Amino acid sequence: MNFNKVGVVQVFCHLHPDMNATILVVPNAWYTRPNEHGAFTFTGLSPGAYQVVVWHQAAGFFRKRIQVSEGAARISMEIPLAVNAPKP
């Protein structure tokens, strides 16, 4: 299946209400998913300025501009979630 628009696609099962999926359609080949500690990496980036976009199901989108040098760039992003918020 191909998606023609960038954005969030929610998929639901008509037979099983607890079954669902979220597909995040991105405009390029640069995407990743964080590990259990929230860390992620990209490899093969050329030095330069980039915009990192983070999405969380309950909190939405967050953007940060970063500068990548010859070695690597380290960033930190905080996602504001309530401690006792119900899980989606």
NORJOPE-V580220 format. One record per residue. RES is the residue in one small letter. SS is DSSP state (H for helix, E for strand, - for the rest). PHI is phi as a letter, one per 40 degrees, with the letter a starting at -180 (999 if undefined). OMEGA is omega in degrees with one decimal (NA if undefined). Layout:
# NORJOPE-V580220
res=RES ss=SS phi=PHI omega=OMEGA
res=RES ss=SS phi=PHI omega=OMEGA
This chain:
# NORJOPE-V580220
res=m ss=- phi=999 omega=176.2
res=n ss=- phi=b omega=177.3
res=f ss=- phi=b omega=-176.8
res=n ss=- phi=c omega=-177.7
res=k ss=- phi=b omega=174.5
res=v ss=- phi=c omega=176.4
res=g ss=E phi=i omega=-177.3
res=v ss=E phi=b omega=177.8
res=v ss=E phi=b omega=177.1
res=q ss=E phi=c omega=180.0
res=v ss=E phi=b omega=-178.1
res=f ss=E phi=b omega=177.2
res=c ss=- phi=c omega=-179.6
res=h ss=- phi=c omega=-178.5
res=l ss=- phi=c omega=-176.1
res=h ss=- phi=b omega=-175.1
res=p ss=- phi=c omega=178.9
res=d ss=- phi=c omega=-179.5
res=m ss=- phi=c omega=176.5
res=n ss=E phi=a omega=179.0
res=a ss=E phi=a omega=174.7
res=t ss=E phi=b omega=177.8
res=i ss=E phi=b omega=177.8
res=l ss=E phi=b omega=-178.9
res=v ss=E phi=c omega=-176.4
res=v ss=- phi=b omega=-174.8
res=p ss=- phi=c omega=-177.8
res=n ss=- phi=a omega=-177.7
res=a ss=- phi=c omega=-176.1
res=w ss=- phi=c omega=176.8
res=y ss=- phi=a omega=177.7
res=t ss=- phi=a omega=177.1
res=r ss=- phi=b omega=-178.1
res=p ss=- phi=c omega=176.2
res=n ss=- phi=c omega=-176.2
res=e ss=- phi=c omega=178.9
res=h ss=- phi=c omega=179.7
res=g ss=- phi=g omega=-179.0
res=a ss=- phi=c omega=177.1
res=f ss=- phi=a omega=177.7
res=t ss=- phi=b omega=168.7
res=f ss=- phi=b omega=176.8
res=t ss=- phi=b omega=176.5
res=g ss=- phi=g omega=177.8
res=l ss=- phi=c omega=173.5
res=s ss=- phi=c omega=175.2
res=p ss=- phi=d omega=178.9
res=g ss=E phi=i omega=-179.4
res=a ss=E phi=c omega=-179.3
res=y ss=E phi=b omega=171.2
res=q ss=E phi=b omega=176.8
res=v ss=E phi=c omega=178.2
res=v ss=E phi=b omega=-179.5
res=v ss=E phi=b omega=177.9
res=w ss=E phi=b omega=175.0
res=h ss=E phi=b omega=-175.1
res=q ss=- phi=d omega=-177.4
res=a ss=- phi=c omega=-172.7
res=a ss=- phi=b omega=178.6
res=g ss=E phi=g omega=-175.3
res=f ss=E phi=c omega=174.9
res=f ss=E phi=b omega=-177.7
res=r ss=E phi=b omega=176.5
res=k ss=E phi=a omega=174.9
res=r ss=E phi=c omega=179.2
res=i ss=E phi=b omega=175.5
res=q ss=E phi=b omega=179.0
res=v ss=E phi=c omega=177.9
res=s ss=- phi=c omega=-179.4
res=e ss=- phi=d omega=-178.0
res=g ss=- phi=c omega=-176.7
res=a ss=- phi=a omega=174.7
res=a ss=- phi=b omega=177.4
res=r ss=- phi=b omega=178.6
res=i ss=- phi=b omega=175.3
res=s ss=- phi=b omega=177.4
res=m ss=- phi=b omega=177.1
res=e ss=- phi=b omega=176.4
res=i ss=- phi=b omega=-175.4
res=p ss=- phi=c omega=176.7
res=l ss=- phi=b omega=175.7
res=a ss=- phi=c omega=-177.1
res=v ss=- phi=c omega=-176.9
res=n ss=- phi=b omega=-179.5
res=a ss=- phi=c omega=177.1
res=p ss=- phi=c omega=179.1
res=k ss=- phi=c omega=-178.5
res=p ss=- phi=c omega=NA
